[in-house]
Amino acid sequence: MKNLIEYIAKSVVDDPDGVKVREKRYGREVVLTLDVAQGDMGRVIGKRGRMANAMRSLLRVSAVKSGKQVSLEIGD
């Protein structure tokens, strides 16, 4: 799941080297934090949050297959 978000983010941003995804596990729950360069924040969030919501939807589908709960936080 971490690799999925990293791949999507690197595909969208201008500075792919600035993309970092951190993962914290709390039992069955996984919290992913996506950090990008300040100038790329708008690209990752998208208009009206559509890009961020699309990434969260893909995570939910991936999480159901693995029997986990996943949430995505963008930024600090």
PDB file of N, CA, C and O in Angstrom:
ATOM      1  N   MET A   1       0.822  -1.187   0.000  1.00  0.00           N
ATOM      2  CA  MET A   1       0.000   0.000   0.000  1.00  0.00           C
ATOM      3  C   MET A   1       0.870   1.256   0.000  1.00  0.00           C
ATOM      4  O   MET A   1       0.553   2.249  -0.656  1.00  0.00           O
ATOM      5  N   LYS A   2       1.951   1.194   0.734  1.00  0.00           N
ATOM      6  CA  LYS A   2       2.881   2.319   0.767  1.00  0.00           C
ATOM      7  C   LYS A   2       3.451   2.565  -0.626  1.00  0.00           C
ATOM      8  O   LYS A   2       3.575   3.708  -1.065  1.00  0.00           O
ATOM      9  N   ASN A   3       3.790   1.493  -1.307  1.00  0.00           N
ATOM     10  CA  ASN A   3       4.361   1.609  -2.656  1.00  0.00           C
ATOM     11  C   ASN A   3       3.342   2.175  -3.640  1.00  0.00           C
ATOM     12  O   ASN A   3       3.709   2.919  -4.549  1.00  0.00           O
ATOM     13  N   LEU A   4       2.083   1.836  -3.471  1.00  0.00           N
ATOM     14  CA  LEU A   4       1.026   2.337  -4.344  1.00  0.00           C
ATOM     15  C   LEU A   4       0.920   3.860  -4.246  1.00  0.00           C
ATOM     16  O   LEU A   4       0.886   4.546  -5.268  1.00  0.00           O
ATOM     17  N   ILE A   5       0.869   4.379  -3.041  1.00  0.00           N
ATOM     18  CA  ILE A   5       0.755   5.830  -2.841  1.00  0.00           C
ATOM     19  C   ILE A   5       2.010   6.533  -3.336  1.00  0.00           C
ATOM     20  O   ILE A   5       1.926   7.597  -3.949  1.00  0.00           O
ATOM     21  N   GLU A   6       3.160   5.950  -3.076  1.00  0.00           N
ATOM     22  CA  GLU A   6       4.416   6.550  -3.535  1.00  0.00           C
ATOM     23  C   GLU A   6       4.460   6.619  -5.068  1.00  0.00           C
ATOM     24  O   GLU A   6       4.889   7.627  -5.630  1.00  0.00           O
ATOM     25  N   TYR A   7       4.025   5.568  -5.731  1.00  0.00           N
ATOM     26  CA  TYR A   7       4.009   5.530  -7.191  1.00  0.00           C
ATOM     27  C   TYR A   7       3.067   6.593  -7.762  1.00  0.00           C
ATOM     28  O   TYR A   7       3.424   7.310  -8.697  1.00  0.00           O
ATOM     29  N   ILE A   8       1.876   6.690  -7.199  1.00  0.00           N
ATOM     30  CA  ILE A   8       0.900   7.666  -7.685  1.00  0.00           C
ATOM     31  C   ILE A   8       1.426   9.083  -7.487  1.00  0.00           C
ATOM     32  O   ILE A   8       1.364   9.903  -8.402  1.00  0.00           O
ATOM     33  N   ALA A   9       1.942   9.370  -6.299  1.00  0.00           N
ATOM     34  CA  ALA A   9       2.431  10.715  -5.998  1.00  0.00           C
ATOM     35  C   ALA A   9       3.600  11.103  -6.895  1.00  0.00           C
ATOM     36  O   ALA A   9       3.659  12.231  -7.385  1.00  0.00           O
ATOM     37  N   LYS A  10       4.519  10.188  -7.109  1.00  0.00           N
ATOM     38  CA  LYS A  10       5.677  10.495  -7.954  1.00  0.00           C
ATOM     39  C   LYS A  10       5.266  10.728  -9.399  1.00  0.00           C
ATOM     40  O   LYS A  10       5.945  11.450 -10.129  1.00  0.00           O
ATOM     41  N   SER A  11       4.169  10.128  -9.814  1.00  0.00           N
ATOM     42  CA  SER A  11       3.683  10.306 -11.179  1.00  0.00           C
ATOM     43  C   SER A  11       3.061  11.676 -11.402  1.00  0.00           C
ATOM     44  O   SER A  11       2.981  12.144 -12.538  1.00  0.00           O
ATOM     45  N   VAL A  12       2.620  12.321 -10.332  1.00  0.00           N
ATOM     46  CA  VAL A  12       1.866  13.568 -10.447  1.00  0.00           C
ATOM     47  C   VAL A  12       2.724  14.806 -10.201  1.00  0.00           C
ATOM     48  O   VAL A  12       2.481  15.846 -10.813  1.00  0.00           O
ATOM     49  N   VAL A  13       3.709  14.721  -9.332  1.00  0.00           N
ATOM     50  CA  VAL A  13       4.453  15.896  -8.886  1.00  0.00           C
ATOM     51  C   VAL A  13       5.568  16.278  -9.857  1.00  0.00           C
ATOM     52  O   VAL A  13       5.963  15.490 -10.715  1.00  0.00           O
ATOM     53  N   ASP A  14       6.066  17.512  -9.701  1.00  0.00           N
ATOM     54  CA  ASP A  14       7.196  17.992 -10.493  1.00  0.00           C
ATOM     55  C   ASP A  14       8.530  17.498  -9.929  1.00  0.00           C
ATOM     56  O   ASP A  14       9.487  17.298 -10.676  1.00  0.00           O
ATOM     57  N   ASP A  15       8.589  17.300  -8.593  1.00  0.00           N
ATOM     58  CA  ASP A  15       9.818  16.880  -7.922  1.00  0.00           C
ATOM     59  C   ASP A  15       9.623  15.502  -7.290  1.00  0.00           C
ATOM     60  O   ASP A  15       9.306  15.417  -6.103  1.00  0.00           O
ATOM     61  N   PRO A  16       9.807  14.415  -8.059  1.00  0.00           N
ATOM     62  CA  PRO A  16       9.573  13.073  -7.515  1.00  0.00           C
ATOM     63  C   PRO A  16      10.516  12.698  -6.374  1.00  0.00           C
ATOM     64  O   PRO A  16      10.191  11.833  -5.560  1.00  0.00           O
ATOM     65  N   ASP A  17      11.692  13.349  -6.310  1.00  0.00           N
ATOM     66  CA  ASP A  17      12.624  13.043  -5.225  1.00  0.00           C
ATOM     67  C   ASP A  17      12.125  13.583  -3.887  1.00  0.00           C
ATOM     68  O   ASP A  17      12.592  13.149  -2.834  1.00  0.00           O
ATOM     69  N   GLY A  18      11.183  14.523  -3.917  1.00  0.00           N
ATOM     70  CA  GLY A  18      10.644  15.105  -2.692  1.00  0.00           C
ATOM     71  C   GLY A  18       9.497  14.318  -2.082  1.00  0.00           C
ATOM     72  O   GLY A  18       8.957  14.707  -1.047  1.00  0.00           O
ATOM     73  N   VAL A  19       9.122  13.219  -2.713  1.00  0.00           N
ATOM     74  CA  VAL A  19       8.005  12.409  -2.218  1.00  0.00           C
ATOM     75  C   VAL A  19       8.514  11.421  -1.174  1.00  0.00           C
ATOM     76  O   VAL A  19       9.450  10.658  -1.412  1.00  0.00           O
ATOM     77  N   LYS A  20       7.863  11.458  -0.001  1.00  0.00           N
ATOM     78  CA  LYS A  20       8.196  10.519   1.072  1.00  0.00           C
ATOM     79  C   LYS A  20       6.895  10.000   1.674  1.00  0.00           C
ATOM     80  O   LYS A  20       5.976  10.771   1.951  1.00  0.00           O
ATOM     81  N   VAL A  21       6.829   8.701   1.869  1.00  0.00           N
ATOM     82  CA  VAL A  21       5.655   8.084   2.472  1.00  0.00           C
ATOM     83  C   VAL A  21       6.109   7.354   3.731  1.00  0.00           C
ATOM     84  O   VAL A  21       6.978   6.483   3.686  1.00  0.00           O
ATOM     85  N   ARG A  22       5.503   7.728   4.853  1.00  0.00           N
ATOM     86  CA  ARG A  22       5.801   7.061   6.129  1.00  0.00           C
ATOM     87  C   ARG A  22       4.615   6.184   6.509  1.00  0.00           C
ATOM     88  O   ARG A  22       3.465   6.515   6.219  1.00  0.00           O
ATOM     89  N   GLU A  23       4.904   5.082   7.149  1.00  0.00           N
ATOM     90  CA  GLU A  23       3.864   4.117   7.520  1.00  0.00           C
ATOM     91  C   GLU A  23       3.956   3.817   9.010  1.00  0.00           C
ATOM     92  O   GLU A  23       5.028   3.504   9.528  1.00  0.00           O
ATOM     93  N   LYS A  24       2.817   3.917   9.693  1.00  0.00           N
ATOM     94  CA  LYS A  24       2.741   3.546  11.106  1.00  0.00           C
ATOM     95  C   LYS A  24       1.636   2.518  11.251  1.00  0.00           C
ATOM     96  O   LYS A  24       0.555   2.661  10.679  1.00  0.00           O
ATOM     97  N   ARG A  25       1.918   1.487  12.019  1.00  0.00           N
ATOM     98  CA  ARG A  25       0.944   0.417  12.213  1.00  0.00           C
ATOM     99  C   ARG A  25       0.467   0.405  13.658  1.00  0.00           C
ATOM    100  O   ARG A  25       1.259   0.513  14.594  1.00  0.00           O
ATOM    101  N   TYR A  26      -0.823   0.273  13.812  1.00  0.00           N
ATOM    102  CA  TYR A  26      -1.463   0.153  15.117  1.00  0.00           C
ATOM    103  C   TYR A  26      -2.385  -1.067  15.054  1.00  0.00           C
ATOM    104  O   TYR A  26      -3.591  -0.923  14.852  1.00  0.00           O
ATOM    105  N   GLY A  27      -1.830  -2.248  15.225  1.00  0.00           N
ATOM    106  CA  GLY A  27      -2.617  -3.468  15.101  1.00  0.00           C
ATOM    107  C   GLY A  27      -3.045  -3.679  13.659  1.00  0.00           C
ATOM    108  O   GLY A  27      -2.202  -3.826  12.774  1.00  0.00           O
ATOM    109  N   ARG A  28      -4.362  -3.694  13.415  1.00  0.00           N
ATOM    110  CA  ARG A  28      -4.882  -3.860  12.057  1.00  0.00           C
ATOM    111  C   ARG A  28      -4.930  -2.544  11.297  1.00  0.00           C
ATOM    112  O   ARG A  28      -5.104  -2.537  10.078  1.00  0.00           O
ATOM    113  N   GLU A  29      -4.779  -1.436  12.003  1.00  0.00           N
ATOM    114  CA  GLU A  29      -4.869  -0.123  11.358  1.00  0.00           C
ATOM    115  C   GLU A  29      -3.493   0.346  10.885  1.00  0.00           C
ATOM    116  O   GLU A  29      -2.500   0.228  11.602  1.00  0.00           O
ATOM    117  N   VAL A  30      -3.460   0.876   9.672  1.00  0.00           N
ATOM    118  CA  VAL A  30      -2.229   1.411   9.090  1.00  0.00           C
ATOM    119  C   VAL A  30      -2.477   2.870   8.729  1.00  0.00           C
ATOM    120  O   VAL A  30      -3.460   3.193   8.062  1.00  0.00           O
ATOM    121  N   VAL A  31      -1.579   3.752   9.174  1.00  0.00           N
ATOM    122  CA  VAL A  31      -1.676   5.175   8.853  1.00  0.00           C
ATOM    123  C   VAL A  31      -0.499   5.535   7.955  1.00  0.00           C
ATOM    124  O   VAL A  31       0.659   5.407   8.352  1.00  0.00           O
ATOM    125  N   LEU A  32      -0.805   5.985   6.747  1.00  0.00           N
ATOM    126  CA  LEU A  32       0.221   6.417   5.804  1.00  0.00           C
ATOM    127  C   LEU A  32       0.250   7.936   5.780  1.00  0.00           C
ATOM    128  O   LEU A  32      -0.795   8.580   5.688  1.00  0.00           O
ATOM    129  N   THR A  33       1.440   8.506   5.862  1.00  0.00           N
ATOM    130  CA  THR A  33       1.610   9.952   5.790  1.00  0.00           C
ATOM    131  C   THR A  33       2.417  10.270   4.544  1.00  0.00           C
ATOM    132  O   THR A  33       3.534   9.780   4.377  1.00  0.00           O
ATOM    133  N   LEU A  34       1.854  11.086   3.677  1.00  0.00           N
ATOM    134  CA  LEU A  34       2.496  11.468   2.417  1.00  0.00           C
ATOM    135  C   LEU A  34       3.044  12.874   2.543  1.00  0.00           C
ATOM    136  O   LEU A  34       2.305  13.816   2.830  1.00  0.00           O
ATOM    137  N   ASP A  35       4.339  13.011   2.329  1.00  0.00           N
ATOM    138  CA  ASP A  35       5.003  14.314   2.343  1.00  0.00           C
ATOM    139  C   ASP A  35       5.541  14.596   0.951  1.00  0.00           C
ATOM    140  O   ASP A  35       6.191  13.747   0.341  1.00  0.00           O
ATOM    141  N   VAL A  36       5.264  15.802   0.453  1.00  0.00           N
ATOM    142  CA  VAL A  36       5.771  16.239  -0.847  1.00  0.00           C
ATOM    143  C   VAL A  36       6.333  17.639  -0.688  1.00  0.00           C
ATOM    144  O   VAL A  36       6.138  18.278   0.346  1.00  0.00           O
ATOM    145  N   ALA A  37       7.034  18.118  -1.713  1.00  0.00           N
ATOM    146  CA  ALA A  37       7.550  19.486  -1.706  1.00  0.00           C
ATOM    147  C   ALA A  37       6.377  20.460  -1.646  1.00  0.00           C
ATOM    148  O   ALA A  37       5.291  20.166  -2.146  1.00  0.00           O
ATOM    149  N   GLN A  38       6.599  21.603  -1.041  1.00  0.00           N
ATOM    150  CA  GLN A  38       5.523  22.587  -0.842  1.00  0.00           C
ATOM    151  C   GLN A  38       4.860  22.979  -2.162  1.00  0.00           C
ATOM    152  O   GLN A  38       3.641  23.149  -2.205  1.00  0.00           O
ATOM    153  N   GLY A  39       5.621  23.124  -3.216  1.00  0.00           N
ATOM    154  CA  GLY A  39       5.063  23.517  -4.504  1.00  0.00           C
ATOM    155  C   GLY A  39       4.210  22.439  -5.152  1.00  0.00           C
ATOM    156  O   GLY A  39       3.405  22.735  -6.036  1.00  0.00           O
ATOM    157  N   ASP A  40       4.374  21.203  -4.729  1.00  0.00           N
ATOM    158  CA  ASP A  40       3.623  20.085  -5.303  1.00  0.00           C
ATOM    159  C   ASP A  40       2.386  19.714  -4.497  1.00  0.00           C
ATOM    160  O   ASP A  40       1.637  18.822  -4.894  1.00  0.00           O
ATOM    161  N   MET A  41       2.165  20.374  -3.393  1.00  0.00           N
ATOM    162  CA  MET A  41       1.042  20.033  -2.517  1.00  0.00           C
ATOM    163  C   MET A  41      -0.295  20.133  -3.259  1.00  0.00           C
ATOM    164  O   MET A  41      -1.158  19.270  -3.098  1.00  0.00           O
ATOM    165  N   GLY A  42      -0.465  21.163  -4.054  1.00  0.00           N
ATOM    166  CA  GLY A  42      -1.714  21.342  -4.800  1.00  0.00           C
ATOM    167  C   GLY A  42      -1.942  20.248  -5.823  1.00  0.00           C
ATOM    168  O   GLY A  42      -3.080  19.846  -6.064  1.00  0.00           O
ATOM    169  N   ARG A  43      -0.873  19.765  -6.423  1.00  0.00           N
ATOM    170  CA  ARG A  43      -0.998  18.685  -7.410  1.00  0.00           C
ATOM    171  C   ARG A  43      -1.452  17.384  -6.742  1.00  0.00           C
ATOM    172  O   ARG A  43      -2.250  16.637  -7.307  1.00  0.00           O
ATOM    173  N   VAL A  44      -0.945  17.124  -5.556  1.00  0.00           N
ATOM    174  CA  VAL A  44      -1.289  15.888  -4.861  1.00  0.00           C
ATOM    175  C   VAL A  44      -2.720  15.946  -4.322  1.00  0.00           C
ATOM    176  O   VAL A  44      -3.425  14.937  -4.327  1.00  0.00           O
ATOM    177  N   ILE A  45      -3.143  17.103  -3.866  1.00  0.00           N
ATOM    178  CA  ILE A  45      -4.504  17.232  -3.333  1.00  0.00           C
ATOM    179  C   ILE A  45      -5.514  17.311  -4.471  1.00  0.00           C
ATOM    180  O   ILE A  45      -6.574  16.689  -4.406  1.00  0.00           O
ATOM    181  N   GLY A  46      -5.194  18.067  -5.505  1.00  0.00           N
ATOM    182  CA  GLY A  46      -6.093  18.177  -6.654  1.00  0.00           C
ATOM    183  C   GLY A  46      -7.212  19.167  -6.417  1.00  0.00           C
ATOM    184  O   GLY A  46      -7.390  19.671  -5.309  1.00  0.00           O
ATOM    185  N   LYS A  47      -7.968  19.441  -7.476  1.00  0.00           N
ATOM    186  CA  LYS A  47      -9.093  20.357  -7.361  1.00  0.00           C
ATOM    187  C   LYS A  47     -10.172  19.737  -6.497  1.00  0.00           C
ATOM    188  O   LYS A  47     -10.613  18.611  -6.725  1.00  0.00           O
ATOM    189  N   ARG A  48     -10.585  20.500  -5.500  1.00  0.00           N
ATOM    190  CA  ARG A  48     -11.616  20.057  -4.550  1.00  0.00           C
ATOM    191  C   ARG A  48     -11.260  18.742  -3.869  1.00  0.00           C
ATOM    192  O   ARG A  48     -12.143  18.022  -3.403  1.00  0.00           O
ATOM    193  N   GLY A  49      -9.966  18.426  -3.811  1.00  0.00           N
ATOM    194  CA  GLY A  49      -9.514  17.220  -3.127  1.00  0.00           C
ATOM    195  C   GLY A  49      -9.749  15.936  -3.887  1.00  0.00           C
ATOM    196  O   GLY A  49      -9.711  14.854  -3.302  1.00  0.00           O
ATOM    197  N   ARG A  50      -9.990  16.037  -5.168  1.00  0.00           N
ATOM    198  CA  ARG A  50     -10.314  14.838  -5.950  1.00  0.00           C
ATOM    199  C   ARG A  50      -9.158  13.852  -6.016  1.00  0.00           C
ATOM    200  O   ARG A  50      -9.363  12.643  -5.904  1.00  0.00           O
ATOM    201  N   MET A  51      -7.953  14.358  -6.197  1.00  0.00           N
ATOM    202  CA  MET A  51      -6.796  13.463  -6.283  1.00  0.00           C
ATOM    203  C   MET A  51      -6.577  12.746  -4.950  1.00  0.00           C
ATOM    204  O   MET A  51      -6.336  11.539  -4.919  1.00  0.00           O
ATOM    205  N   ALA A  52      -6.660  13.488  -3.863  1.00  0.00           N
ATOM    206  CA  ALA A  52      -6.485  12.891  -2.538  1.00  0.00           C
ATOM    207  C   ALA A  52      -7.570  11.856  -2.265  1.00  0.00           C
ATOM    208  O   ALA A  52      -7.283  10.782  -1.736  1.00  0.00           O
ATOM    209  N   ASN A  53      -8.800  12.164  -2.617  1.00  0.00           N
ATOM    210  CA  ASN A  53      -9.892  11.217  -2.409  1.00  0.00           C
ATOM    211  C   ASN A  53      -9.733   9.976  -3.272  1.00  0.00           C
ATOM    212  O   ASN A  53     -10.080   8.877  -2.839  1.00  0.00           O
ATOM    213  N   ALA A  54      -9.216  10.131  -4.483  1.00  0.00           N
ATOM    214  CA  ALA A  54      -8.985   8.983  -5.354  1.00  0.00           C
ATOM    215  C   ALA A  54      -7.913   8.067  -4.754  1.00  0.00           C
ATOM    216  O   ALA A  54      -8.052   6.845  -4.787  1.00  0.00           O
ATOM    217  N   MET A  55      -6.854   8.653  -4.211  1.00  0.00           N
ATOM    218  CA  MET A  55      -5.814   7.847  -3.577  1.00  0.00           C
ATOM    219  C   MET A  55      -6.370   7.119  -2.367  1.00  0.00           C
ATOM    220  O   MET A  55      -6.049   5.952  -2.143  1.00  0.00           O
ATOM    221  N   ARG A  56      -7.199   7.795  -1.584  1.00  0.00           N
ATOM    222  CA  ARG A  56      -7.814   7.153  -0.416  1.00  0.00           C
ATOM    223  C   ARG A  56      -8.739   6.007  -0.830  1.00  0.00           C
ATOM    224  O   ARG A  56      -8.795   4.980  -0.154  1.00  0.00           O
ATOM    225  N   SER A  57      -9.460   6.178  -1.931  1.00  0.00           N
ATOM    226  CA  SER A  57     -10.340   5.112  -2.419  1.00  0.00           C
ATOM    227  C   SER A  57      -9.534   3.886  -2.843  1.00  0.00           C
ATOM    228  O   SER A  57      -9.905   2.755  -2.529  1.00  0.00           O
ATOM    229  N   LEU A  58      -8.442   4.111  -3.550  1.00  0.00           N
ATOM    230  CA  LEU A  58      -7.582   2.998  -3.947  1.00  0.00           C
ATOM    231  C   LEU A  58      -6.986   2.288  -2.735  1.00  0.00           C
ATOM    232  O   LEU A  58      -6.837   1.066  -2.734  1.00  0.00           O
ATOM    233  N   LEU A  59      -6.650   3.056  -1.714  1.00  0.00           N
ATOM    234  CA  LEU A  59      -6.135   2.453  -0.486  1.00  0.00           C
ATOM    235  C   LEU A  59      -7.185   1.584   0.193  1.00  0.00           C
ATOM    236  O   LEU A  59      -6.875   0.496   0.679  1.00  0.00           O
ATOM    237  N   ARG A  60      -8.423   2.062   0.227  1.00  0.00           N
ATOM    238  CA  ARG A  60      -9.490   1.284   0.856  1.00  0.00           C
ATOM    239  C   ARG A  60      -9.669  -0.056   0.154  1.00  0.00           C
ATOM    240  O   ARG A  60      -9.826  -1.087   0.810  1.00  0.00           O
ATOM    241  N   VAL A  61      -9.645  -0.046  -1.170  1.00  0.00           N
ATOM    242  CA  VAL A  61      -9.785  -1.288  -1.930  1.00  0.00           C
ATOM    243  C   VAL A  61      -8.623  -2.231  -1.623  1.00  0.00           C
ATOM    244  O   VAL A  61      -8.825  -3.427  -1.415  1.00  0.00           O
ATOM    245  N   SER A  62      -7.425  -1.695  -1.596  1.00  0.00           N
ATOM    246  CA  SER A  62      -6.248  -2.494  -1.294  1.00  0.00           C
ATOM    247  C   SER A  62      -6.294  -3.026   0.140  1.00  0.00           C
ATOM    248  O   SER A  62      -5.866  -4.150   0.404  1.00  0.00           O
ATOM    249  N   ALA A  63      -6.810  -2.224   1.051  1.00  0.00           N
ATOM    250  CA  ALA A  63      -6.875  -2.622   2.464  1.00  0.00           C
ATOM    251  C   ALA A  63      -7.884  -3.742   2.678  1.00  0.00           C
ATOM    252  O   ALA A  63      -7.641  -4.647   3.476  1.00  0.00           O
ATOM    253  N   VAL A  64      -9.003  -3.695   1.982  1.00  0.00           N
ATOM    254  CA  VAL A  64     -10.012  -4.737   2.123  1.00  0.00           C
ATOM    255  C   VAL A  64      -9.439  -6.091   1.719  1.00  0.00           C
ATOM    256  O   VAL A  64      -9.710  -7.107   2.358  1.00  0.00           O
ATOM    257  N   LYS A  65      -8.652  -6.094   0.662  1.00  0.00           N
ATOM    258  CA  LYS A  65      -8.045  -7.346   0.199  1.00  0.00           C
ATOM    259  C   LYS A  65      -7.081  -7.922   1.232  1.00  0.00           C
ATOM    260  O   LYS A  65      -6.948  -9.140   1.345  1.00  0.00           O
ATOM    261  N   SER A  66      -6.410  -7.056   1.985  1.00  0.00           N
ATOM    262  CA  SER A  66      -5.444  -7.533   2.976  1.00  0.00           C
ATOM    263  C   SER A  66      -6.026  -7.591   4.384  1.00  0.00           C
ATOM    264  O   SER A  66      -5.325  -7.974   5.320  1.00  0.00           O
ATOM    265  N   GLY A  67      -7.293  -7.217   4.551  1.00  0.00           N
ATOM    266  CA  GLY A  67      -7.942  -7.307   5.855  1.00  0.00           C
ATOM    267  C   GLY A  67      -7.465  -6.265   6.861  1.00  0.00           C
ATOM    268  O   GLY A  67      -7.387  -6.547   8.056  1.00  0.00           O
ATOM    269  N   LYS A  68      -7.149  -5.073   6.390  1.00  0.00           N
ATOM    270  CA  LYS A  68      -6.670  -4.002   7.264  1.00  0.00           C
ATOM    271  C   LYS A  68      -7.496  -2.751   7.069  1.00  0.00           C
ATOM    272  O   LYS A  68      -8.278  -2.640   6.125  1.00  0.00           O
ATOM    273  N   GLN A  69      -7.308  -1.806   7.981  1.00  0.00           N
ATOM    274  CA  GLN A  69      -7.901  -0.473   7.843  1.00  0.00           C
ATOM    275  C   GLN A  69      -6.761   0.481   7.562  1.00  0.00           C
ATOM    276  O   GLN A  69      -5.741   0.471   8.251  1.00  0.00           O
ATOM    277  N   VAL A  70      -6.943   1.310   6.538  1.00  0.00           N
ATOM    278  CA  VAL A  70      -5.873   2.222   6.127  1.00  0.00           C
ATOM    279  C   VAL A  70      -6.409   3.639   6.047  1.00  0.00           C
ATOM    280  O   VAL A  70      -7.523   3.876   5.578  1.00  0.00           O
ATOM    281  N   SER A  71      -5.595   4.578   6.513  1.00  0.00           N
ATOM    282  CA  SER A  71      -5.938   5.990   6.335  1.00  0.00           C
ATOM    283  C   SER A  71      -4.720   6.703   5.756  1.00  0.00           C
ATOM    284  O   SER A  71      -3.579   6.298   5.975  1.00  0.00           O
ATOM    285  N   LEU A  72      -4.992   7.776   5.010  1.00  0.00           N
ATOM    286  CA  LEU A  72      -3.937   8.546   4.362  1.00  0.00           C
ATOM    287  C   LEU A  72      -3.982   9.971   4.858  1.00  0.00           C
ATOM    288  O   LEU A  72      -5.020  10.630   4.803  1.00  0.00           O
ATOM    289  N   GLU A  73      -2.849  10.441   5.344  1.00  0.00           N
ATOM    290  CA  GLU A  73      -2.699  11.832   5.759  1.00  0.00           C
ATOM    291  C   GLU A  73      -1.717  12.489   4.795  1.00  0.00           C
ATOM    292  O   GLU A  73      -0.685  11.912   4.454  1.00  0.00           O
ATOM    293  N   ILE A  74      -2.048  13.687   4.367  1.00  0.00           N
ATOM    294  CA  ILE A  74      -1.177  14.402   3.433  1.00  0.00           C
ATOM    295  C   ILE A  74      -0.588  15.604   4.155  1.00  0.00           C
ATOM    296  O   ILE A  74      -1.318  16.419   4.719  1.00  0.00           O
ATOM    297  N   GLY A  75       0.720  15.707   4.135  1.00  0.00           N
ATOM    298  CA  GLY A  75       1.403  16.807   4.813  1.00  0.00           C
ATOM    299  C   GLY A  75       1.716  16.468   6.249  1.00  0.00           C
ATOM    300  O   GLY A  75       1.677  15.306   6.654  1.00  0.00           O
ATOM    301  N   ASP A  76       2.026  17.496   7.014  1.00  0.00           N
ATOM    302  CA  ASP A  76       2.420  17.279   8.427  1.00  0.00           C
ATOM    303  C   ASP A  76       1.282  16.940   9.301  1.00  0.00           C
ATOM    304  O   ASP A  76       1.465  16.734  10.500  1.00  0.00           O
TER     305      ASP A  76
END
